[in-house]
């Protein structure tokens, strides 16, 4: 069964995502990231400037197929396009289709009202399916 985590109350949603991606990469995990096209475009730009000394290798749906297959982090609308089944990060408002094919789903929730409201709906959906949900309140911990 997919392990589902909610990371909520983050004021720096994309920065937190970059940090989680960096951490997942230190564990040699492959990660698919889904969300609205504008959000993924912003994340792509943030990944290019996230760290001065290193680069988080990633691809988008616009990259060549061989780049997509080789990339450990994939940003796009279809979480299954890259054959990744380890970690799925959701930056979108909807429940990602086929999330249950992943070992782990991380919902990253901003601290604005819209983000919280949409996350509550996803929370209820996962609970109704019988998932045990983990929560990480980022207002109570350092975002590192």
N, C-alpha and C positions, 0 to 999 in steps of 0.2 A: 504494500500500500504506500502511496506517495506520502512523504513527510512534508507537511505544509507549515510554513512559518510566515508570520506577519511581522514586518519591521515597520513600526509606526511612530509618528511624531518626529519625523525628520524634516528639518527646515531646509536642508541641503540634499534633496532627494537624489540628484544626479551624482553629487560628490559621494554620497553614501553608497550608491550603486557602484561607482568606480572602486571604492575601497573593498566592497564585497567581492567584486570581480578579481581584484588583485589577490585577495585572500584565497579565493577558490582556485586561482591559477597556481598559487604556492602548493596547493594540494593536488595539482595536475588534473583538475576536473575540467570538463568541457561544459560550457554554459550557453544556453540560448536565452536571448532577451527579447521579449515582445512588448509592444506598446503602440501608441499612436505614432504615425510617421514623423510628425514634428518632434515628438519626444525622443524618438530614436535618432533623429538627425542631431539633436542637441547632445545626446549621449555620445554619439560618434565624435563630435567636435571635442567634447570634454575628455574623452579617452586619449585624444591626440595630445592634449596639454596637461593631463593629470599629473604626471611626474616628470621632473626635469631629467632624471638620471636613467629612467627606464621607460619602456613602451609596452602597453597592454595590447598584444596582438589581437586583432579582431577583424571581422568582415561585416559587410552589409549585403542586403539582397541585390545590390547593384554590382557587386564584385563578380569577377569571373568564377565559374564553377570550381576550378582547381584551387583558387584562393579560399573559397567557401569551405571546401572539404578539408583544407589544411588548417583552418583557423580554429583555435580553441574557444573563442568567444564569437557568437554570431548574433547580429542584430537584425530583426526583420519581423514581418507579420505572421509568418508560418513557422511555428516552433519546431516543426518536424522536417523542414527542408534540408537540414544539414546532418541528419542522422544522429543527433545528440539526444541522449536519454538520461543524462546524469542530473543536471540542474537546469531548471527553468526559472527565470526571473521575470515577474510581471510588473510592468510600469503602466499598464493600461487600466481601463475602467471595467472591462469585462473579464469573466472567467475565461482563461485561455482554453481553446478547444484542444482536447486530447492531453490535458495536463496530467492525467493519471498514467500516462506512459513514462513519465519522468520519475526518477527516484526521489527527487526533492523539488518543491515549488517554493519560491520565496516571493512573497507579495511585499512590495515596497510602497508604503503609504505616506503621502505628504501630510503636513499638518494643517492644510486648508480644509474648509468645510466640505467642498466637493469631493476631495480625495478621501476623507473620512467616511462620508456617506456612501460612496461607491464601495469602499472596503468593507463596510458593514454588510452590504448586500452580498458580496462575495463570501464573507465569513459565514453568513447564514446558509448560503448555498452549500459550502463545503461541510458544514455541520449537519445539514439535512441528509448528506450522503454518507454520514457516519465517520468522517475524518476527525482525528484528534488534532487540534490546532495548537501550535506554539506561538507565543507572542513575545516580541522584544520591544519594549518601550524605550525608544532612543532618547527621550527627554530625561531619563534616569541614568543614562550611561554616557561616557565619553564616546563620541563618534570617531573612532580611529580605524 
